[in-house]
Amino acid sequence: MKQTICALYLRVSTVDQGQDTDNQLLQLQEFCDR
């Protein structure tokens, strides 16, 4: 099986609305694991 390499870009434009880069990274990693 060929290995796929990708990059994840995290950005938060508003800090006070419950988003942060740690939360985004966790969600993106879970999506990629599927």
PyMOL Python script that loads the backbone (N, CA, C, O; Angstrom):
from pymol import cmd

cmd.read_pdbstr("""\
ATOM      1  N   MET A   1       0.846  -1.179   0.000  1.00  0.00           N
ATOM      2  CA  MET A   1       0.000   0.000   0.000  1.00  0.00           C
ATOM      3  C   MET A   1       0.893   1.244   0.000  1.00  0.00           C
ATOM      4  O   MET A   1       1.836   1.340   0.785  1.00  0.00           O
ATOM      5  N   LYS A   2       0.592   2.177  -0.871  1.00  0.00           N
ATOM      6  CA  LYS A   2       1.371   3.408  -0.981  1.00  0.00           C
ATOM      7  C   LYS A   2       0.997   4.375   0.146  1.00  0.00           C
ATOM      8  O   LYS A   2      -0.182   4.586   0.429  1.00  0.00           O
ATOM      9  N   GLN A   3       2.004   4.951   0.776  1.00  0.00           N
ATOM     10  CA  GLN A   3       1.786   5.899   1.863  1.00  0.00           C
ATOM     11  C   GLN A   3       1.505   7.281   1.295  1.00  0.00           C
ATOM     12  O   GLN A   3       2.187   7.739   0.378  1.00  0.00           O
ATOM     13  N   THR A   4       0.495   7.941   1.848  1.00  0.00           N
ATOM     14  CA  THR A   4       0.148   9.299   1.444  1.00  0.00           C
ATOM     15  C   THR A   4       0.649  10.282   2.493  1.00  0.00           C
ATOM     16  O   THR A   4       0.472  10.071   3.693  1.00  0.00           O
ATOM     17  N   ILE A   5       1.266  11.343   2.035  1.00  0.00           N
ATOM     18  CA  ILE A   5       1.767  12.387   2.933  1.00  0.00           C
ATOM     19  C   ILE A   5       0.960  13.649   2.685  1.00  0.00           C
ATOM     20  O   ILE A   5       0.708  14.023   1.539  1.00  0.00           O
ATOM     21  N   CYS A   6       0.558  14.301   3.762  1.00  0.00           N
ATOM     22  CA  CYS A   6      -0.179  15.558   3.617  1.00  0.00           C
ATOM     23  C   CYS A   6       0.252  16.523   4.713  1.00  0.00           C
ATOM     24  O   CYS A   6       0.927  16.140   5.669  1.00  0.00           O
ATOM     25  N   ALA A   7      -0.144  17.760   4.562  1.00  0.00           N
ATOM     26  CA  ALA A   7       0.133  18.796   5.558  1.00  0.00           C
ATOM     27  C   ALA A   7      -1.194  19.368   6.039  1.00  0.00           C
ATOM     28  O   ALA A   7      -2.139  19.504   5.263  1.00  0.00           O
ATOM     29  N   LEU A   8      -1.255  19.697   7.313  1.00  0.00           N
ATOM     30  CA  LEU A   8      -2.446  20.320   7.885  1.00  0.00           C
ATOM     31  C   LEU A   8      -2.122  21.767   8.222  1.00  0.00           C
ATOM     32  O   LEU A   8      -1.078  22.060   8.805  1.00  0.00           O
ATOM     33  N   TYR A   9      -3.021  22.664   7.853  1.00  0.00           N
ATOM     34  CA  TYR A   9      -2.852  24.090   8.136  1.00  0.00           C
ATOM     35  C   TYR A   9      -3.921  24.485   9.143  1.00  0.00           C
ATOM     36  O   TYR A   9      -5.111  24.305   8.887  1.00  0.00           O
ATOM     37  N   LEU A  10      -3.511  25.018  10.278  1.00  0.00           N
ATOM     38  CA  LEU A  10      -4.436  25.419  11.336  1.00  0.00           C
ATOM     39  C   LEU A  10      -4.416  26.926  11.477  1.00  0.00           C
ATOM     40  O   LEU A  10      -3.352  27.546  11.486  1.00  0.00           O
ATOM     41  N   ARG A  11      -5.597  27.511  11.587  1.00  0.00           N
ATOM     42  CA  ARG A  11      -5.695  28.962  11.748  1.00  0.00           C
ATOM     43  C   ARG A  11      -6.972  29.274  12.512  1.00  0.00           C
ATOM     44  O   ARG A  11      -8.028  28.708  12.229  1.00  0.00           O
ATOM     45  N   VAL A  12      -6.872  30.171  13.473  1.00  0.00           N
ATOM     46  CA  VAL A  12      -8.037  30.624  14.228  1.00  0.00           C
ATOM     47  C   VAL A  12      -8.126  32.133  14.080  1.00  0.00           C
ATOM     48  O   VAL A  12      -7.201  32.857  14.448  1.00  0.00           O
ATOM     49  N   SER A  13      -9.247  32.606  13.537  1.00  0.00           N
ATOM     50  CA  SER A  13      -9.399  34.044  13.338  1.00  0.00           C
ATOM     51  C   SER A  13     -10.079  34.713  14.532  1.00  0.00           C
ATOM     52  O   SER A  13      -9.927  35.918  14.736  1.00  0.00           O
ATOM     53  N   THR A  14     -10.831  33.938  15.324  1.00  0.00           N
ATOM     54  CA  THR A  14     -11.485  34.496  16.509  1.00  0.00           C
ATOM     55  C   THR A  14     -11.197  33.601  17.705  1.00  0.00           C
ATOM     56  O   THR A  14     -11.522  32.414  17.690  1.00  0.00           O
ATOM     57  N   VAL A  15     -10.597  34.161  18.723  1.00  0.00           N
ATOM     58  CA  VAL A  15     -10.207  33.392  19.902  1.00  0.00           C
ATOM     59  C   VAL A  15     -11.389  33.185  20.845  1.00  0.00           C
ATOM     60  O   VAL A  15     -11.451  32.168  21.535  1.00  0.00           O
ATOM     61  N   ASP A  16     -12.313  34.117  20.886  1.00  0.00           N
ATOM     62  CA  ASP A  16     -13.375  34.097  21.895  1.00  0.00           C
ATOM     63  C   ASP A  16     -14.604  33.277  21.502  1.00  0.00           C
ATOM     64  O   ASP A  16     -15.631  33.367  22.176  1.00  0.00           O
ATOM     65  N   GLN A  17     -14.531  32.476  20.430  1.00  0.00           N
ATOM     66  CA  GLN A  17     -15.704  31.709  20.017  1.00  0.00           C
ATOM     67  C   GLN A  17     -15.503  30.202  20.176  1.00  0.00           C
ATOM     68  O   GLN A  17     -16.128  29.418  19.461  1.00  0.00           O
ATOM     69  N   GLY A  18     -14.646  29.793  21.096  1.00  0.00           N
ATOM     70  CA  GLY A  18     -14.490  28.384  21.424  1.00  0.00           C
ATOM     71  C   GLY A  18     -13.582  27.579  20.505  1.00  0.00           C
ATOM     72  O   GLY A  18     -13.457  26.367  20.685  1.00  0.00           O
ATOM     73  N   GLN A  19     -12.952  28.208  19.537  1.00  0.00           N
ATOM     74  CA  GLN A  19     -12.034  27.493  18.650  1.00  0.00           C
ATOM     75  C   GLN A  19     -10.592  27.804  19.041  1.00  0.00           C
ATOM     76  O   GLN A  19     -10.259  28.928  19.415  1.00  0.00           O
ATOM     77  N   ASP A  20      -9.766  26.800  18.947  1.00  0.00           N
ATOM     78  CA  ASP A  20      -8.329  26.992  19.100  1.00  0.00           C
ATOM     79  C   ASP A  20      -7.625  25.965  18.221  1.00  0.00           C
ATOM     80  O   ASP A  20      -8.258  25.033  17.724  1.00  0.00           O
ATOM     81  N   THR A  21      -6.335  26.128  18.030  1.00  0.00           N
ATOM     82  CA  THR A  21      -5.616  25.235  17.118  1.00  0.00           C
ATOM     83  C   THR A  21      -5.562  23.802  17.638  1.00  0.00           C
ATOM     84  O   THR A  21      -5.548  22.861  16.844  1.00  0.00           O
ATOM     85  N   ASP A  22      -5.532  23.618  18.963  1.00  0.00           N
ATOM     86  CA  ASP A  22      -5.516  22.258  19.514  1.00  0.00           C
ATOM     87  C   ASP A  22      -6.799  21.515  19.155  1.00  0.00           C
ATOM     88  O   ASP A  22      -6.755  20.344  18.778  1.00  0.00           O
ATOM     89  N   ASN A  23      -7.934  22.188  19.269  1.00  0.00           N
ATOM     90  CA  ASN A  23      -9.223  21.595  18.929  1.00  0.00           C
ATOM     91  C   ASN A  23      -9.288  21.265  17.440  1.00  0.00           C
ATOM     92  O   ASN A  23      -9.749  20.189  17.061  1.00  0.00           O
ATOM     93  N   GLN A  24      -8.834  22.178  16.607  1.00  0.00           N
ATOM     94  CA  GLN A  24      -8.842  21.948  15.162  1.00  0.00           C
ATOM     95  C   GLN A  24      -7.936  20.776  14.786  1.00  0.00           C
ATOM     96  O   GLN A  24      -8.308  19.947  13.956  1.00  0.00           O
ATOM     97  N   LEU A  25      -6.752  20.706  15.392  1.00  0.00           N
ATOM     98  CA  LEU A  25      -5.817  19.631  15.085  1.00  0.00           C
ATOM     99  C   LEU A  25      -6.415  18.277  15.441  1.00  0.00           C
ATOM    100  O   LEU A  25      -6.302  17.330  14.663  1.00  0.00           O
ATOM    101  N   LEU A  26      -7.041  18.173  16.591  1.00  0.00           N
ATOM    102  CA  LEU A  26      -7.665  16.920  17.005  1.00  0.00           C
ATOM    103  C   LEU A  26      -8.738  16.488  16.008  1.00  0.00           C
ATOM    104  O   LEU A  26      -8.786  15.323  15.612  1.00  0.00           O
ATOM    105  N   GLN A  27      -9.591  17.415  15.604  1.00  0.00           N
ATOM    106  CA  GLN A  27     -10.656  17.091  14.656  1.00  0.00           C
ATOM    107  C   GLN A  27     -10.090  16.668  13.301  1.00  0.00           C
ATOM    108  O   GLN A  27     -10.588  15.716  12.699  1.00  0.00           O
ATOM    109  N   LEU A  28      -9.068  17.353  12.818  1.00  0.00           N
ATOM    110  CA  LEU A  28      -8.474  17.008  11.526  1.00  0.00           C
ATOM    111  C   LEU A  28      -7.760  15.657  11.572  1.00  0.00           C
ATOM    112  O   LEU A  28      -7.829  14.890  10.612  1.00  0.00           O
ATOM    113  N   GLN A  29      -7.078  15.360  12.675  1.00  0.00           N
ATOM    114  CA  GLN A  29      -6.405  14.069  12.803  1.00  0.00           C
ATOM    115  C   GLN A  29      -7.420  12.931  12.839  1.00  0.00           C
ATOM    116  O   GLN A  29      -7.198  11.883  12.232  1.00  0.00           O
ATOM    117  N   GLU A  30      -8.533  13.132  13.548  1.00  0.00           N
ATOM    118  CA  GLU A  30      -9.576  12.110  13.592  1.00  0.00           C
ATOM    119  C   GLU A  30     -10.166  11.884  12.206  1.00  0.00           C
ATOM    120  O   GLU A  30     -10.437  10.744  11.830  1.00  0.00           O
ATOM    121  N   PHE A  31     -10.368  12.953  11.443  1.00  0.00           N
ATOM    122  CA  PHE A  31     -10.895  12.828  10.088  1.00  0.00           C
ATOM    123  C   PHE A  31      -9.922  12.057   9.195  1.00  0.00           C
ATOM    124  O   PHE A  31     -10.335  11.195   8.420  1.00  0.00           O
ATOM    125  N   CYS A  32      -8.635  12.368   9.307  1.00  0.00           N
ATOM    126  CA  CYS A  32      -7.631  11.709   8.465  1.00  0.00           C
ATOM    127  C   CYS A  32      -7.465  10.232   8.819  1.00  0.00           C
ATOM    128  O   CYS A  32      -7.097   9.431   7.959  1.00  0.00           O
ATOM    129  N   ASP A  33      -7.728   9.866  10.054  1.00  0.00           N
ATOM    130  CA  ASP A  33      -7.602   8.471  10.473  1.00  0.00           C
ATOM    131  C   ASP A  33      -8.710   7.588   9.904  1.00  0.00           C
ATOM    132  O   ASP A  33      -8.575   6.364   9.893  1.00  0.00           O
ATOM    133  N   ARG A  34      -9.789   8.182   9.436  1.00  0.00           N
ATOM    134  CA  ARG A  34     -10.902   7.380   8.892  1.00  0.00           C
ATOM    135  C   ARG A  34     -10.548   6.733   7.589  1.00  0.00           C
ATOM    136  O   ARG A  34     -11.372   6.029   7.006  1.00  0.00           O
TER     137      ARG A  34
END
""", "prot")
cmd.dss("prot")
cmd.show_as("cartoon", "prot")
cmd.util.cbc("prot")
cmd.orient("prot")
